[in-house]
Every structure is written in C-alpha cells, then in structure tokens.
Amino acid sequence: MIIHPHDPLEEAIDSTVVVEADALACAVRRATPRSGPHGSVTLQVEDSVLRVRGSDPRPGAAEESVRVTTGGGHVTKTFQAGYLADALTAFRGRQVELRIQDGLRTTVVTAPPGEDGVELMYLVVPLRTPA
C-alpha cells in the first residue's frame, strides 16, 4: 500500500512519531516481559516522548520512555509486542515514522530509502482494548 499526498488515509492520521527504530525496538523488548497474558505493549504519544508500557498483574509493570519528534495529537495504542518488534526489525539502523490512525486502523511504519534505495513500509494492527 502506497500513501499518496492526497490519499484519504492521510486525513485519518491522528499522530505521527519520528523515532530511531533501534531505540523503540529496545524499549519494546524491555517492556515485553511484563506484557501480560496477551503479550501486549501500549504506546502513549506525548510531547517529544513516546512511552512504551507492558503491564501484567502478576509480575508487575514496565515503562520505557523514548525521545521522539511528534506531530498531531496525543494518542494511546496497544499492540501485540511480537508483531511490533518484528516490524521494527526490518528498519534496523534507520529512523522511522509511525503514522498512528484512529480506532483499530493500522499504524503505518515507514522509513525513507536507505543506501540500497529500498523504501520500506510495514503495517501493524492495534489490539482491541477493553472499554
């Protein structure tokens, strides 16, 4: 899926986050042991900070903060930790942009072309969270 400048999907973006893929991947890995029975981590976008949380009633909770550049609103999304980690592995050593959409729509992870000229895009679906 390619997002063009006038694509209607672009209008559904609630927040954008620019971050080093390796830094975010490390935060996800550190939060994963506390990711609960469903293996989920929550990303909370704030001003210049992305909080990565894993929480499980038995072993406790973990929270990591990663410095980021943000655009748009403050949002909170929950993802299956393994899927998010897999997505970030493809972007090792690169800066990525997360385009976080409303509701259960996919989060788009992209990076500019690398030295090899390859432009990557990965879609990660958030988990449905209890109301």
C-alpha positions, 0 to 999 in steps of 0.5 A: 500500500502506497500513501499518496499526498492526497490519499484519504488515509492521510486525513485519518492520521491522528499522530505521527512519531519520528523515532530511531527504530533501534531505540523503540525496538529496545524499549519494546523488548524491555517492556515485553516481559511484563506484557501480560497474558496477551503479550501486549505493549501500549504506546502513549504519544506525548510531547517529544516522548513516546512511552512504551508500557507492558503491564501484567498483574502478576509480575508487575509493570514496565515503562520505557520512555523514548525521545521522539519528534511528534506531530498531531495529537496525543494518542494511546495504542496497544499492540501485540509486542511480537508483531511490533518488534518484528516490524521494527526489525526490518528498519534496523539502523534507520529512523522511522515514522509511525503514522498512528490512525484512529480506532483499530486502523493500522499504524503505518511504519515507514522509513525513507530509502536507505543506501540500497534505495529500498523504501520500506513500509510495514503495517501493524494492527492495534489490539482491541482494548477493553472499554 
